[in-house]
Amino acid sequence: MKATSRLLLVALIATGIATLAGCANHPELRPYTAAETRELALESLARQGLPYQEFQQRKAALLSASQQPQGLADAAPVASQAPRIKG
């Protein structure tokens, strides 16, 4: 009986350690790509239950916004940011 109890105890401890070790391995987080972000936005839009015309308008807005270069619309030209030198 003692051998069976010992074997069962060792098996339970090994299972517990294996379970806890598995929980410690989290995948590395990474930022979403532009395509993934667009796809998530379209999926969210599809779940909102909007009327067809409003859905199409918002979808067109999402798709047109995703085709513009990110960060360039708000940036001012470099020449206007350069300091003026009096000479």
Secondary structure, DSSP 8 states (H G I E B T S, - for coil): -HHHHHHHHHHHHHHHHHHHHHHT---------HHHHHHHHHHHHHTT---HHHHHHHHHHHHHHHHS-TTTTT---HHHHS-----
